[in-house]
Amino acid sequence: MRRARLAVVLGPAAVFGLLYVFSEGFRGEVGRAASLLGRGDVEGIRDYILSFGLWAPFASTLLMVLQALAAPLPSFVITFANGLAFGVLPGWVLSLFGHTLAAAVCFWLARALGRAPVEVLVGRAGLESADRWFARWGLYAVLVARLVPGISFDVISYAAGITRMRFRRFLLATVLGIFPQTFVYSYLGHRAPEQVRLFLGFSGVVVVAAVIFAVVRRRKRAKPMP
């Protein structure tokens, strides 16, 4: 069973790697997409997706998977771009599908490869934080993490894959968590794209506040009682 999972996961990864090494055009497309995602350029991502014409929804889904495999890249900017490119409802449905597929890819990649390679992908600190989150909340950790802006979507998916959590329950919690979030992002992307940078700033504040809270709380616990 483990070998079958490895074949399913590593097969597409091997094809991707070969294309990246031997195809200059493919390598350029990947670099361009990664650059747009890294800058959080919503309008640029919108234009990039629409440049594929009838294949635009497929391109959007591949971008979701690409950012999932490169965990530091933000996923919600693609949701904003989908709302801007396709409209609120079509962009929402497309983003819902893309996020779910990306979460499934991360989950099975982690389950097939094990903990050590996942630590290389997402970093030991992020994975240890996710471990504590799962130890405390279990399945609800997935649902809550999907609802709160600023929490890494992909780290949670990778971390869930190396637990004993059942895939169906993970997928259900993921869909329920991202259902309202992707709608809000699609709406903002379509109706108020100028607010995207404000949202990015707000998400950054949330992450910094969460880190400070965690550090202060840990220090209080570590402080010896008088």
Buried (B, 14 or more C-beta within 10 A) or exposed (E): EEEEBEEEBBEEEEEBEEBBEEEEEBEEBBEEBBEBBBEBBBBBBBBBBBEEEEEBBEBBBBBBBBBBBEBBBBBBBBBBBBBBBBBBEBBBBBBBBBBBBBBBBBBBBBBBBEBEBBBEBBBEEBBEBBBEBBEEEEBEBBBBBBBEBBBBBBBBBBBBBBBEBEEEEBBBBBBEBBBEBBBBBBBBBBEEBEEBEEBBEEBEEBBEEBEEEEEEEEEEEEEEEE
